[in-house]
């Protein structure tokens, strides 16, 4: 009898964990889809995207220049 009950309990636990994880993934995917709908429906998205990419490039160049300046000071 124990040989049937223990695997049944383990199977129930595995099933419950699997259901929770699949529901969580579906919820995460739905949130992501909704966020993309909001972003892509914005008429200024392309302009802001270009501006954000430019800002990221400028920041990367500034960090690189700062690292080089520190390297020179350390010599």
N, CA, C and O atoms as a Tripos MOL2 file, in Angstrom:
@<TRIPOS>MOLECULE
protein
  300   299    75     0     0
PROTEIN
NO_CHARGES

@<TRIPOS>ATOM
      1 N           0.8190   -1.1940    0.0000 N.3       1 UNK1
      2 CA          0.0000    0.0000    0.0000 C.3       1 UNK1
      3 C           0.8690    1.2660    0.0000 C.2       1 UNK1
      4 O           0.5610    2.2360   -0.6930 O.2       1 UNK1
      5 N           1.9450    1.2480    0.7760 N.am      2 UNK2
      6 CA          2.8320    2.4010    0.8250 C.3       2 UNK2
      7 C           3.4900    2.6500   -0.5250 C.2       2 UNK2
      8 O           3.7860    3.7940   -0.8690 O.2       2 UNK2
      9 N           3.7210    1.5860   -1.2970 N.am      3 UNK3
     10 CA          4.3590    1.7190   -2.5930 C.3       3 UNK3
     11 C           3.4750    2.4600   -3.5910 C.2       3 UNK3
     12 O           3.9700    2.9860   -4.5880 O.2       3 UNK3
     13 N           2.1960    2.5040   -3.3360 N.am      4 UNK4
     14 CA          1.2720    3.2180   -4.2140 C.3       4 UNK4
     15 C           1.0530    4.6470   -3.7180 C.2       4 UNK4
     16 O           0.9690    5.5740   -4.5240 O.2       4 UNK4
     17 N           0.9610    4.8300   -2.4310 N.am      5 UNK5
     18 CA          0.6450    6.1340   -1.8490 C.3       5 UNK5
     19 C           1.8010    7.1200   -2.0340 C.2       5 UNK5
     20 O           1.5750    8.2650   -2.4240 O.2       5 UNK5
     21 N           3.0180    6.6960   -1.7630 N.am      6 UNK6
     22 CA          4.1740    7.5980   -1.8430 C.3       6 UNK6
     23 C           4.3790    8.1170   -3.2690 C.2       6 UNK6
     24 O           4.5230    9.3280   -3.4440 O.2       6 UNK6
     25 N           4.4000    7.2540   -4.3050 N.am      7 UNK7
     26 CA          4.5290    7.8030   -5.6690 C.3       7 UNK7
     27 C           3.3500    8.6990   -6.0610 C.2       7 UNK7
     28 O           3.5250    9.6620   -6.8080 O.2       7 UNK7
     29 N           2.1660    8.3890   -5.5660 N.am      8 UNK8
     30 CA          0.9980    9.2190   -5.8580 C.3       8 UNK8
     31 C           1.1720   10.6170   -5.2580 C.2       8 UNK8
     32 O           0.8660   11.6170   -5.9090 O.2       8 UNK8
     33 N           1.6560   10.6830   -4.0340 N.am      9 UNK9
     34 CA          1.8720   11.9830   -3.3810 C.3       9 UNK9
     35 C           2.9580   12.7670   -4.1180 C.2       9 UNK9
     36 O           2.8140   13.9670   -4.3510 O.2       9 UNK9
     37 N           4.0440   12.0840   -4.4820 N.am     10 UNK10
     38 CA          5.1180   12.7450   -5.2270 C.3      10 UNK10
     39 C           4.6000   13.2500   -6.5660 C.2      10 UNK10
     40 O           4.9180   14.3660   -6.9760 O.2      10 UNK10
     41 N           3.8050   12.4360   -7.2450 N.am     11 UNK11
     42 CA          3.2370   12.8470   -8.5350 C.3      11 UNK11
     43 C           2.3240   14.0580   -8.3620 C.2      11 UNK11
     44 O           2.3320   14.9530   -9.2070 O.2      11 UNK11
     45 N           1.5520   14.1030   -7.3040 N.am     12 UNK12
     46 CA          0.6690   15.2500   -7.0540 C.3      12 UNK12
     47 C           1.4880   16.5240   -6.8060 C.2      12 UNK12
     48 O           1.1370   17.6000   -7.2890 O.2      12 UNK12
     49 N           2.5700   16.3880   -6.0560 N.am     13 UNK13
     50 CA          3.4220   17.5450   -5.7880 C.3      13 UNK13
     51 C           4.0670   18.0400   -7.0830 C.2      13 UNK13
     52 O           4.0920   19.2430   -7.3430 O.2      13 UNK13
     53 N           4.5870   17.1200   -7.8940 N.am     14 UNK14
     54 CA          5.1940   17.4940   -9.1730 C.3      14 UNK14
     55 C           4.1680   18.1640  -10.0690 C.2      14 UNK14
     56 O           4.4760   19.1680  -10.7110 O.2      14 UNK14
     57 N           2.9570   17.6310  -10.1260 N.am     15 UNK15
     58 CA          1.8960   18.2130  -10.9510 C.3      15 UNK15
     59 C           1.5590   19.6370  -10.4840 C.2      15 UNK15
     60 O           1.3930   20.5410  -11.3020 O.2      15 UNK15
     61 N           1.4600   19.8250   -9.1670 N.am     16 UNK16
     62 CA          1.1250   21.1500   -8.6310 C.3      16 UNK16
     63 C           2.2240   22.1610   -8.9590 C.2      16 UNK16
     64 O           1.9300   23.2910   -9.3490 O.2      16 UNK16
     65 N           3.4800   21.7630   -8.8040 N.am     17 UNK17
     66 CA          4.5860   22.6660   -9.1260 C.3      17 UNK17
     67 C           4.5810   22.9960  -10.6080 C.2      17 UNK17
     68 O           4.7970   24.1460  -10.9880 O.2      17 UNK17
     69 N           4.3380   22.0070  -11.4420 N.am     18 UNK18
     70 CA          4.3000   22.2190  -12.8900 C.3      18 UNK18
     71 C           3.1940   23.2020  -13.2650 C.2      18 UNK18
     72 O           3.4060   24.0860  -14.0950 O.2      18 UNK18
     73 N           2.0200   23.0550  -12.6600 N.am     19 UNK19
     74 CA          0.9040   23.9630  -12.9560 C.3      19 UNK19
     75 C           1.2330   25.3980  -12.5390 C.2      19 UNK19
     76 O           0.9360   26.3420  -13.2710 O.2      19 UNK19
     77 N           1.8360   25.5570  -11.3830 N.am     20 UNK20
     78 CA          2.1820   26.9040  -10.9070 C.3      20 UNK20
     79 C           3.1980   27.5370  -11.8470 C.2      20 UNK20
     80 O           3.0680   28.7100  -12.1960 O.2      20 UNK20
     81 N           4.2040   26.7790  -12.2600 N.am     21 UNK21
     82 CA          5.2260   27.3320  -13.1550 C.3      21 UNK21
     83 C           4.6550   27.6930  -14.5180 C.2      21 UNK21
     84 O           4.9980   28.7430  -15.0610 O.2      21 UNK21
     85 N           3.7950   26.8560  -15.0860 N.am     22 UNK22
     86 CA          3.2290   27.1750  -16.3960 C.3      22 UNK22
     87 C           2.3160   28.3900  -16.3000 C.2      22 UNK22
     88 O           2.2910   29.2170  -17.2120 O.2      22 UNK22
     89 N           1.5770   28.5070  -15.2250 N.am     23 UNK23
     90 CA          0.7140   29.6800  -15.0470 C.3      23 UNK23
     91 C           1.5630   30.9310  -14.8920 C.2      23 UNK23
     92 O           1.2150   31.9840  -15.4270 O.2      23 UNK23
     93 N           2.6640   30.8320  -14.1720 N.am     24 UNK24
     94 CA          3.5590   31.9730  -13.9930 C.3      24 UNK24
     95 C           4.1730   32.3920  -15.3310 C.2      24 UNK24
     96 O           4.2430   33.5820  -15.6380 O.2      24 UNK24
     97 N           4.6120   31.4200  -16.1180 N.am     25 UNK25
     98 CA          5.1840   31.7500  -17.4330 C.3      25 UNK25
     99 C           4.1540   32.4140  -18.3320 C.2      25 UNK25
    100 O           4.4640   33.3790  -19.0310 O.2      25 UNK25
    101 N           2.9290   31.8990  -18.3160 N.am     26 UNK26
    102 CA          1.8710   32.4820  -19.1470 C.3      26 UNK26
    103 C           1.5820   33.9150  -18.7050 C.2      26 UNK26
    104 O           1.3700   34.7980  -19.5350 O.2      26 UNK26
    105 N           1.5750   34.1350  -17.4020 N.am     27 UNK27
    106 CA          1.3390   35.4770  -16.8750 C.3      27 UNK27
    107 C           2.4630   36.4230  -17.2770 C.2      27 UNK27
    108 O           2.2110   37.5560  -17.6860 O.2      27 UNK27
    109 N           3.7050   35.9540  -17.1590 N.am     28 UNK28
    110 CA          4.8490   36.7790  -17.5570 C.3      28 UNK28
    111 C           4.7900   37.1150  -19.0400 C.2      28 UNK28
    112 O           5.0530   38.2530  -19.4310 O.2      28 UNK28
    113 N           4.4500   36.1450  -19.8570 N.am     29 UNK29
    114 CA          4.3640   36.3710  -21.3000 C.3      29 UNK29
    115 C           3.2450   37.3640  -21.6250 C.2      29 UNK29
    116 O           3.4080   38.2180  -22.4970 O.2      29 UNK29
    117 N           2.1180   37.2550  -20.9320 N.am     30 UNK30
    118 CA          1.0170   38.1890  -21.1680 C.3      30 UNK30
    119 C           1.4150   39.6120  -20.7950 C.2      30 UNK30
    120 O           1.0810   40.5600  -21.5070 O.2      30 UNK30
    121 N           2.1340   39.7640  -19.6720 N.am     31 UNK31
    122 CA          2.6030   41.0880  -19.2730 C.3      31 UNK31
    123 C           3.5710   41.6670  -20.2890 C.2      31 UNK31
    124 O           3.5050   42.8510  -20.6170 O.2      31 UNK31
    125 N           4.4700   40.8250  -20.7860 N.am     32 UNK32
    126 CA          5.4290   41.2750  -21.7830 C.3      32 UNK32
    127 C           4.7300   41.6770  -23.0800 C.2      32 UNK32
    128 O           5.0720   42.6960  -23.6800 O.2      32 UNK32
    129 N           3.7620   40.8870  -23.5090 N.am     33 UNK33
    130 CA          3.0010   41.2210  -24.7190 C.3      33 UNK33
    131 C           2.2700   42.5500  -24.5580 C.2      33 UNK33
    132 O           2.2480   43.3640  -25.4820 O.2      33 UNK33
    133 N           1.6780   42.7710  -23.4000 N.am     34 UNK34
    134 CA          0.9550   44.0210  -23.1500 C.3      34 UNK34
    135 C           1.9250   45.2000  -23.1540 C.2      34 UNK34
    136 O           1.6050   46.2600  -23.6930 O.2      34 UNK34
    137 N           3.0920   45.0290  -22.5650 N.am     35 UNK35
    138 CA          4.0780   46.1110  -22.5470 C.3      35 UNK35
    139 C           4.5180   46.4660  -23.9630 C.2      35 UNK35
    140 O           4.6530   47.6440  -24.2950 O.2      35 UNK35
    141 N           4.7410   45.4550  -24.7970 N.am     36 UNK36
    142 CA          5.1300   45.7440  -26.1790 C.3      36 UNK36
    143 C           3.9930   46.4230  -26.9410 C.2      36 UNK36
    144 O           4.2540   47.2880  -27.7770 O.2      36 UNK36
    145 N           2.7540   46.0600  -26.6770 N.am     37 UNK37
    146 CA          1.6340   46.7370  -27.3410 C.3      37 UNK37
    147 C           1.6120   48.2170  -26.9720 C.2      37 UNK37
    148 O           1.3730   49.0750  -27.8220 O.2      37 UNK37
    149 N           1.8630   48.5050  -25.7030 N.am     38 UNK38
    150 CA          1.8810   49.9010  -25.2600 C.3      38 UNK38
    151 C           3.0340   50.6530  -25.9250 C.2      38 UNK38
    152 O           2.8550   51.7650  -26.4220 O.2      38 UNK38
    153 N           4.2030   50.0460  -25.9300 N.am     39 UNK39
    154 CA          5.3810   50.6990  -26.5100 C.3      39 UNK39
    155 C           5.1950   50.9500  -27.9990 C.2      39 UNK39
    156 O           5.4410   52.0540  -28.4860 O.2      39 UNK39
    157 N           4.7670   49.9380  -28.7080 N.am     40 UNK40
    158 CA          4.6660   50.0720  -30.1550 C.3      40 UNK40
    159 C           3.4830   50.9320  -30.6000 C.2      40 UNK40
    160 O           3.4640   51.4110  -31.7340 O.2      40 UNK40
    161 N           2.5090   51.1320  -29.7340 N.am     41 UNK41
    162 CA          1.3810   51.9940  -30.0980 C.3      41 UNK41
    163 C           1.7080   53.4690  -29.8790 C.2      41 UNK41
    164 O           0.9450   54.3400  -30.2960 O.2      41 UNK41
    165 N           2.8290   53.7550  -29.2340 N.am     42 UNK42
    166 CA          3.2410   55.1310  -28.9850 C.3      42 UNK42
    167 C           3.7390   55.7620  -30.2830 C.2      42 UNK42
    168 O           4.6340   55.2040  -30.9170 O.2      42 UNK42
    169 N           3.1880   56.9110  -30.7020 N.am     43 UNK43
    170 CA          3.6130   57.5340  -31.9570 C.3      43 UNK43
    171 C           5.0460   58.0800  -31.9200 C.2      43 UNK43
    172 O           5.6610   58.2630  -32.9700 O.2      43 UNK43
    173 N           5.5760   58.3400  -30.7310 N.am     44 UNK44
    174 CA          6.9250   58.8850  -30.6180 C.3      44 UNK44
    175 C           7.9690   57.8110  -30.3100 C.2      44 UNK44
    176 O           9.1000   58.1350  -29.9470 O.2      44 UNK44
    177 N           7.6050   56.5540  -30.4490 N.am     45 UNK45
    178 CA          8.5050   55.4520  -30.0800 C.3      45 UNK45
    179 C           9.8090   55.4860  -30.8710 C.2      45 UNK45
    180 O          10.8840   55.3340  -30.2900 O.2      45 UNK45
    181 N           9.7310   55.6810  -32.1720 N.am     46 UNK46
    182 CA         10.9500   55.6250  -32.9850 C.3      46 UNK46
    183 C          11.8990   56.7690  -32.6210 C.2      46 UNK46
    184 O          13.1140   56.5780  -32.5650 O.2      46 UNK46
    185 N          11.3450   57.9500  -32.3750 N.am     47 UNK47
    186 CA         12.1890   59.0830  -31.9940 C.3      47 UNK47
    187 C          12.8590   58.8300  -30.6470 C.2      47 UNK47
    188 O          14.0640   59.0360  -30.5010 O.2      47 UNK47
    189 N          12.0850   58.3860  -29.6680 N.am     48 UNK48
    190 CA         12.6500   58.1270  -28.3430 C.3      48 UNK48
    191 C          13.6530   56.9830  -28.3780 C.2      48 UNK48
    192 O          14.6410   56.9990  -27.6440 O.2      48 UNK48
    193 N          13.4060   55.9900  -29.2270 N.am     49 UNK49
    194 CA         14.3470   54.8780  -29.3300 C.3      49 UNK49
    195 C          15.6930   55.3710  -29.8540 C.2      49 UNK49
    196 O          16.7420   55.0270  -29.3090 O.2      49 UNK49
    197 N          15.6580   56.1790  -30.9190 N.am     50 UNK50
    198 CA         16.9090   56.7180  -31.4540 C.3      50 UNK50
    199 C          17.6320   57.5710  -30.4150 C.2      50 UNK50
    200 O          18.8530   57.4910  -30.2780 O.2      50 UNK50
    201 N          16.8740   58.3870  -29.6850 N.am     51 UNK51
    202 CA         17.4640   59.2270  -28.6420 C.3      51 UNK51
    203 C          18.0840   58.3700  -27.5400 C.2      51 UNK51
    204 O          19.1820   58.6660  -27.0700 O.2      51 UNK51
    205 N          17.4000   57.3280  -27.1320 N.am     52 UNK52
    206 CA         17.9290   56.4440  -26.0840 C.3      52 UNK52
    207 C          19.1870   55.7170  -26.5580 C.2      52 UNK52
    208 O          20.1410   55.5720  -25.7940 O.2      52 UNK52
    209 N          19.1970   55.2630  -27.7990 N.am     53 UNK53
    210 CA         20.3840   54.6040  -28.3420 C.3      53 UNK53
    211 C          21.5610   55.5790  -28.3980 C.2      53 UNK53
    212 O          22.6930   55.2040  -28.0950 O.2      53 UNK53
    213 N          21.2980   56.8150  -28.7820 N.am     54 UNK54
    214 CA         22.3460   57.8370  -28.8150 C.3      54 UNK54
    215 C          22.8890   58.0840  -27.4120 C.2      54 UNK54
    216 O          24.1020   58.1580  -27.2130 O.2      54 UNK54
    217 N          21.9850   58.2110  -26.4400 N.am     55 UNK55
    218 CA         22.4160   58.4350  -25.0570 C.3      55 UNK55
    219 C          23.2660   57.2770  -24.5530 C.2      55 UNK55
    220 O          24.2560   57.4990  -23.8560 O.2      55 UNK55
    221 N          22.8970   56.0520  -24.8900 N.am     56 UNK56
    222 CA         23.6770   54.8930  -24.4730 C.3      56 UNK56
    223 C          25.0710   54.9160  -25.0900 C.2      56 UNK56
    224 O          26.0490   54.5800  -24.4220 O.2      56 UNK56
    225 N          25.1690   55.3080  -26.3510 N.am     57 UNK57
    226 CA         26.4740   55.4000  -27.0040 C.3      57 UNK57
    227 C          27.3450   56.4620  -26.3450 C.2      57 UNK57
    228 O          28.5300   56.2360  -26.1010 O.2      57 UNK57
    229 N          26.7590   57.6150  -26.0570 N.am     58 UNK58
    230 CA         27.5080   58.7070  -25.4300 C.3      58 UNK58
    231 C          27.9850   58.2740  -24.0450 C.2      58 UNK58
    232 O          29.1340   58.5270  -23.6830 O.2      58 UNK58
    233 N          27.1280   57.6330  -23.2760 N.am     59 UNK59
    234 CA         27.5250   57.1670  -21.9490 C.3      59 UNK59
    235 C          28.6450   56.1340  -22.0360 C.2      59 UNK59
    236 O          29.5730   56.1570  -21.2270 O.2      59 UNK59
    237 N          28.5680   55.2400  -22.9990 N.am     60 UNK60
    238 CA         29.6160   54.2240  -23.1750 C.3      60 UNK60
    239 C          30.9480   54.8890  -23.5290 C.2      60 UNK60
    240 O          31.9980   54.4980  -23.0180 O.2      60 UNK60
    241 N          30.8990   55.8820  -24.3940 N.am     61 UNK61
    242 CA         32.1280   56.5970  -24.7510 C.3      61 UNK61
    243 C          32.6870   57.3380  -23.5420 C.2      61 UNK61
    244 O          33.9020   57.3720  -23.3450 O.2      61 UNK61
    245 N          31.8190   57.9280  -22.7360 N.am     62 UNK62
    246 CA         32.2770   58.6490  -21.5460 C.3      62 UNK62
    247 C          32.9150   57.6840  -20.5470 C.2      62 UNK62
    248 O          33.9450   57.9990  -19.9510 O.2      62 UNK62
    249 N          32.3070   56.5090  -20.3620 N.am     63 UNK63
    250 CA         32.8960   55.5180  -19.4530 C.3      63 UNK63
    251 C          34.2470   55.0440  -19.9620 C.2      63 UNK63
    252 O          35.1760   54.8400  -19.1800 O.2      63 UNK63
    253 N          34.3540   54.8700  -21.2730 N.am     64 UNK64
    254 CA         35.6200   54.4330  -21.8650 C.3      64 UNK64
    255 C          36.6970   55.5060  -21.6800 C.2      64 UNK64
    256 O          37.8340   55.1940  -21.3280 O.2      64 UNK64
    257 N          36.3380   56.7580  -21.9150 N.am     65 UNK65
    258 CA         37.2980   57.8500  -21.7390 C.3      65 UNK65
    259 C          37.7080   57.9640  -20.2750 C.2      65 UNK65
    260 O          38.8750   58.2190  -19.9800 O.2      65 UNK65
    261 N          36.7660   57.7780  -19.3580 N.am     66 UNK66
    262 CA         37.0860   57.8490  -17.9400 C.3      66 UNK66
    263 C          38.0230   56.7120  -17.5330 C.2      66 UNK66
    264 O          38.9520   56.9190  -16.7520 O.2      66 UNK66
    265 N          37.7820   55.5260  -18.0580 N.am     67 UNK67
    266 CA         38.6510   54.3900  -17.7530 C.3      67 UNK67
    267 C          40.0610   54.6230  -18.2920 C.2      67 UNK67
    268 O          41.0440   54.2770  -17.6360 O.2      67 UNK67
    269 N          40.1600   55.2030  -19.4740 N.am     68 UNK68
    270 CA         41.4790   55.5040  -20.0290 C.3      68 UNK68
    271 C          42.1900   56.5730  -19.2140 C.2      68 UNK68
    272 O          43.4010   56.5000  -19.0100 O.2      68 UNK68
    273 N          41.4350   57.5730  -18.7450 N.am     69 UNK69
    274 CA         42.0290   58.6300  -17.9350 C.3      69 UNK69
    275 C          42.5500   58.0560  -16.6090 C.2      69 UNK69
    276 O          43.6240   58.4410  -16.1470 O.2      69 UNK69
    277 N          41.8080   57.1580  -16.0130 N.am     70 UNK70
    278 CA         42.2600   56.5180  -14.7810 C.3      70 UNK70
    279 C          43.5050   55.6790  -15.0190 C.2      70 UNK70
    280 O          44.4080   55.6140  -14.1850 O.2      70 UNK70
    281 N          43.5250   55.0360  -16.1850 N.am     71 UNK71
    282 CA         44.6730   54.2030  -16.5310 C.3      71 UNK71
    283 C          45.9250   55.0600  -16.6850 C.2      71 UNK71
    284 O          47.0050   54.6750  -16.2380 O.2      71 UNK71
    285 N          45.7780   56.2260  -17.3200 N.am     72 UNK72
    286 CA         46.8980   57.1400  -17.5130 C.3      72 UNK72
    287 C          47.3680   57.6830  -16.1600 C.2      72 UNK72
    288 O          48.5730   57.7940  -15.9320 O.2      72 UNK72
    289 N          46.4520   58.0200  -15.2700 N.am     73 UNK73
    290 CA         46.8100   58.5360  -13.9490 C.3      73 UNK73
    291 C          47.5510   57.4840  -13.1440 C.2      73 UNK73
    292 O          48.4260   57.8100  -12.3430 O.2      73 UNK73
    293 N          47.2020   56.2300  -13.3560 N.am     74 UNK74
    294 CA         47.8150   55.1580  -12.5960 C.3      74 UNK74
    295 C          49.2340   54.8510  -13.0290 C.2      74 UNK74
    296 O          49.9760   54.1960  -12.2960 O.2      74 UNK74
    297 N          49.6220   55.3090  -14.1960 N.am     75 UNK75
    298 CA         50.9860   55.0520  -14.6770 C.3      75 UNK75
    299 C          51.9270   55.8850  -13.9280 C.2      75 UNK75
    300 O          53.1330   55.8260  -14.1720 O.2      75 UNK75
@<TRIPOS>BOND
     1     1     2 1
     2     2     3 1
     3     3     4 2
     4     3     5 am
     5     5     6 1
     6     6     7 1
     7     7     8 2
     8     7     9 am
     9     9    10 1
    10    10    11 1
    11    11    12 2
    12    11    13 am
    13    13    14 1
    14    14    15 1
    15    15    16 2
    16    15    17 am
    17    17    18 1
    18    18    19 1
    19    19    20 2
    20    19    21 am
    21    21    22 1
    22    22    23 1
    23    23    24 2
    24    23    25 am
    25    25    26 1
    26    26    27 1
    27    27    28 2
    28    27    29 am
    29    29    30 1
    30    30    31 1
    31    31    32 2
    32    31    33 am
    33    33    34 1
    34    34    35 1
    35    35    36 2
    36    35    37 am
    37    37    38 1
    38    38    39 1
    39    39    40 2
    40    39    41 am
    41    41    42 1
    42    42    43 1
    43    43    44 2
    44    43    45 am
    45    45    46 1
    46    46    47 1
    47    47    48 2
    48    47    49 am
    49    49    50 1
    50    50    51 1
    51    51    52 2
    52    51    53 am
    53    53    54 1
    54    54    55 1
    55    55    56 2
    56    55    57 am
    57    57    58 1
    58    58    59 1
    59    59    60 2
    60    59    61 am
    61    61    62 1
    62    62    63 1
    63    63    64 2
    64    63    65 am
    65    65    66 1
    66    66    67 1
    67    67    68 2
    68    67    69 am
    69    69    70 1
    70    70    71 1
    71    71    72 2
    72    71    73 am
    73    73    74 1
    74    74    75 1
    75    75    76 2
    76    75    77 am
    77    77    78 1
    78    78    79 1
    79    79    80 2
    80    79    81 am
    81    81    82 1
    82    82    83 1
    83    83    84 2
    84    83    85 am
    85    85    86 1
    86    86    87 1
    87    87    88 2
    88    87    89 am
    89    89    90 1
    90    90    91 1
    91    91    92 2
    92    91    93 am
    93    93    94 1
    94    94    95 1
    95    95    96 2
    96    95    97 am
    97    97    98 1
    98    98    99 1
    99    99   100 2
   100    99   101 am
   101   101   102 1
   102   102   103 1
   103   103   104 2
   104   103   105 am
   105   105   106 1
   106   106   107 1
   107   107   108 2
   108   107   109 am
   109   109   110 1
   110   110   111 1
   111   111   112 2
   112   111   113 am
   113   113   114 1
   114   114   115 1
   115   115   116 2
   116   115   117 am
   117   117   118 1
   118   118   119 1
   119   119   120 2
   120   119   121 am
   121   121   122 1
   122   122   123 1
   123   123   124 2
   124   123   125 am
   125   125   126 1
   126   126   127 1
   127   127   128 2
   128   127   129 am
   129   129   130 1
   130   130   131 1
   131   131   132 2
   132   131   133 am
   133   133   134 1
   134   134   135 1
   135   135   136 2
   136   135   137 am
   137   137   138 1
   138   138   139 1
   139   139   140 2
   140   139   141 am
   141   141   142 1
   142   142   143 1
   143   143   144 2
   144   143   145 am
   145   145   146 1
   146   146   147 1
   147   147   148 2
   148   147   149 am
   149   149   150 1
   150   150   151 1
   151   151   152 2
   152   151   153 am
   153   153   154 1
   154   154   155 1
   155   155   156 2
   156   155   157 am
   157   157   158 1
   158   158   159 1
   159   159   160 2
   160   159   161 am
   161   161   162 1
   162   162   163 1
   163   163   164 2
   164   163   165 am
   165   165   166 1
   166   166   167 1
   167   167   168 2
   168   167   169 am
   169   169   170 1
   170   170   171 1
   171   171   172 2
   172   171   173 am
   173   173   174 1
   174   174   175 1
   175   175   176 2
   176   175   177 am
   177   177   178 1
   178   178   179 1
   179   179   180 2
   180   179   181 am
   181   181   182 1
   182   182   183 1
   183   183   184 2
   184   183   185 am
   185   185   186 1
   186   186   187 1
   187   187   188 2
   188   187   189 am
   189   189   190 1
   190   190   191 1
   191   191   192 2
   192   191   193 am
   193   193   194 1
   194   194   195 1
   195   195   196 2
   196   195   197 am
   197   197   198 1
   198   198   199 1
   199   199   200 2
   200   199   201 am
   201   201   202 1
   202   202   203 1
   203   203   204 2
   204   203   205 am
   205   205   206 1
   206   206   207 1
   207   207   208 2
   208   207   209 am
   209   209   210 1
   210   210   211 1
   211   211   212 2
   212   211   213 am
   213   213   214 1
   214   214   215 1
   215   215   216 2
   216   215   217 am
   217   217   218 1
   218   218   219 1
   219   219   220 2
   220   219   221 am
   221   221   222 1
   222   222   223 1
   223   223   224 2
   224   223   225 am
   225   225   226 1
   226   226   227 1
   227   227   228 2
   228   227   229 am
   229   229   230 1
   230   230   231 1
   231   231   232 2
   232   231   233 am
   233   233   234 1
   234   234   235 1
   235   235   236 2
   236   235   237 am
   237   237   238 1
   238   238   239 1
   239   239   240 2
   240   239   241 am
   241   241   242 1
   242   242   243 1
   243   243   244 2
   244   243   245 am
   245   245   246 1
   246   246   247 1
   247   247   248 2
   248   247   249 am
   249   249   250 1
   250   250   251 1
   251   251   252 2
   252   251   253 am
   253   253   254 1
   254   254   255 1
   255   255   256 2
   256   255   257 am
   257   257   258 1
   258   258   259 1
   259   259   260 2
   260   259   261 am
   261   261   262 1
   262   262   263 1
   263   263   264 2
   264   263   265 am
   265   265   266 1
   266   266   267 1
   267   267   268 2
   268   267   269 am
   269   269   270 1
   270   270   271 1
   271   271   272 2
   272   271   273 am
   273   273   274 1
   274   274   275 1
   275   275   276 2
   276   275   277 am
   277   277   278 1
   278   278   279 1
   279   279   280 2
   280   279   281 am
   281   281   282 1
   282   282   283 1
   283   283   284 2
   284   283   285 am
   285   285   286 1
   286   286   287 1
   287   287   288 2
   288   287   289 am
   289   289   290 1
   290   290   291 1
   291   291   292 2
   292   291   293 am
   293   293   294 1
   294   294   295 1
   295   295   296 2
   296   295   297 am
   297   297   298 1
   298   298   299 1
   299   299   300 2
@<TRIPOS>SUBSTRUCTURE
     1 UNK1         2 RESIDUE 1 A UNK
     2 UNK2         6 RESIDUE 1 A UNK
     3 UNK3        10 RESIDUE 1 A UNK
     4 UNK4        14 RESIDUE 1 A UNK
     5 UNK5        18 RESIDUE 1 A UNK
     6 UNK6        22 RESIDUE 1 A UNK
     7 UNK7        26 RESIDUE 1 A UNK
     8 UNK8        30 RESIDUE 1 A UNK
     9 UNK9        34 RESIDUE 1 A UNK
    10 UNK10       38 RESIDUE 1 A UNK
    11 UNK11       42 RESIDUE 1 A UNK
    12 UNK12       46 RESIDUE 1 A UNK
    13 UNK13       50 RESIDUE 1 A UNK
    14 UNK14       54 RESIDUE 1 A UNK
    15 UNK15       58 RESIDUE 1 A UNK
    16 UNK16       62 RESIDUE 1 A UNK
    17 UNK17       66 RESIDUE 1 A UNK
    18 UNK18       70 RESIDUE 1 A UNK
    19 UNK19       74 RESIDUE 1 A UNK
    20 UNK20       78 RESIDUE 1 A UNK
    21 UNK21       82 RESIDUE 1 A UNK
    22 UNK22       86 RESIDUE 1 A UNK
    23 UNK23       90 RESIDUE 1 A UNK
    24 UNK24       94 RESIDUE 1 A UNK
    25 UNK25       98 RESIDUE 1 A UNK
    26 UNK26      102 RESIDUE 1 A UNK
    27 UNK27      106 RESIDUE 1 A UNK
    28 UNK28      110 RESIDUE 1 A UNK
    29 UNK29      114 RESIDUE 1 A UNK
    30 UNK30      118 RESIDUE 1 A UNK
    31 UNK31      122 RESIDUE 1 A UNK
    32 UNK32      126 RESIDUE 1 A UNK
    33 UNK33      130 RESIDUE 1 A UNK
    34 UNK34      134 RESIDUE 1 A UNK
    35 UNK35      138 RESIDUE 1 A UNK
    36 UNK36      142 RESIDUE 1 A UNK
    37 UNK37      146 RESIDUE 1 A UNK
    38 UNK38      150 RESIDUE 1 A UNK
    39 UNK39      154 RESIDUE 1 A UNK
    40 UNK40      158 RESIDUE 1 A UNK
    41 UNK41      162 RESIDUE 1 A UNK
    42 UNK42      166 RESIDUE 1 A UNK
    43 UNK43      170 RESIDUE 1 A UNK
    44 UNK44      174 RESIDUE 1 A UNK
    45 UNK45      178 RESIDUE 1 A UNK
    46 UNK46      182 RESIDUE 1 A UNK
    47 UNK47      186 RESIDUE 1 A UNK
    48 UNK48      190 RESIDUE 1 A UNK
    49 UNK49      194 RESIDUE 1 A UNK
    50 UNK50      198 RESIDUE 1 A UNK
    51 UNK51      202 RESIDUE 1 A UNK
    52 UNK52      206 RESIDUE 1 A UNK
    53 UNK53      210 RESIDUE 1 A UNK
    54 UNK54      214 RESIDUE 1 A UNK
    55 UNK55      218 RESIDUE 1 A UNK
    56 UNK56      222 RESIDUE 1 A UNK
    57 UNK57      226 RESIDUE 1 A UNK
    58 UNK58      230 RESIDUE 1 A UNK
    59 UNK59      234 RESIDUE 1 A UNK
    60 UNK60      238 RESIDUE 1 A UNK
    61 UNK61      242 RESIDUE 1 A UNK
    62 UNK62      246 RESIDUE 1 A UNK
    63 UNK63      250 RESIDUE 1 A UNK
    64 UNK64      254 RESIDUE 1 A UNK
    65 UNK65      258 RESIDUE 1 A UNK
    66 UNK66      262 RESIDUE 1 A UNK
    67 UNK67      266 RESIDUE 1 A UNK
    68 UNK68      270 RESIDUE 1 A UNK
    69 UNK69      274 RESIDUE 1 A UNK
    70 UNK70      278 RESIDUE 1 A UNK
    71 UNK71      282 RESIDUE 1 A UNK
    72 UNK72      286 RESIDUE 1 A UNK
    73 UNK73      290 RESIDUE 1 A UNK
    74 UNK74      294 RESIDUE 1 A UNK
    75 UNK75      298 RESIDUE 1 A UNK
